[in-house]
Amino acid sequence: MTGNQGRRFSEQEIAKIRRFLTETEMTISEIATRMGCSKGPVAQINRKFDIRHYNGRRTVWEMGPAVTAVPTQP
């Protein structure tokens, strides 16, 4: 595997990481390995989009308000 240091994620890659964070039980480390990057960018995307709240823990999280908000049907 080649390194990708300094390379920006494409919109599709960001969407894929967001999907992994919202729809799977994968840890940040597992997502980073799958995407071929370090944990930092995955954690940064998590914070930016307010997806998971770890509350000082490493493996247990709650979904953030941006994810748990249920859209109302007209």
N, C-alpha and C positions, 0 to 999 in steps of 0.2 A: 504494500500500500504506500502510495506517495504522500508526502506531507502537503498540507493546504494552508500553511501558516500565512496569515495576512489576506487570504482570499475572502471576499464577501459571499454570503449565502445568497442564492437567487430567491426570488419570491416563492418559487415552487418548493425549494428546500425549507424555507421558513414555514410555509404552510404544512409541510410534512412533519416538521418538528412540533408545531402546534397541535397537529392531529395526534401525534404520539403522546403528547402531554395530556391532552383532554380525553382521549378515547382508550388508552391502554394503561396497564399497571406497570409499564416499564419504568425503571429508575432513570434518573438523569444520566448516570454512567452508562447504562445500557443504550439509551438513545444516542449518546455521544459516540459510542463504539459503532453503532449501526450507521451513523451519518459520517463517520470518519473524521471526527473532530474531537477537541477536548471538552470537558464538562462545562467550562466557562461560558462559551457561546450559547449552549443549551440553557444554562441557568439564567443568562441575560435575557434570552427570549421569553423564558418563563416569567421573569420579573416584569418585563416590558408589557406583556399582554395579561398580566395578573391571573395566571392560570392555576398554579398550585401554591398553597401556603404550607410551608413546612413547620412553622412555629418552633424552630430550634431543634427539630428532629431531622434525621437523615433519610429515613425510609418510610415515614408515615406522613401523609399530607392531607389537606382539605382542599377542595376545589374553591377557587376564588370567586368573587361575586360576578366577574365578567363571564364566567362559564356557567354558574348555577342560575343565572337570571333566565327565567322562562318567558319567552315572548308571548304576549297575549294575542289571542285570536279575535279578529273583529267580528 
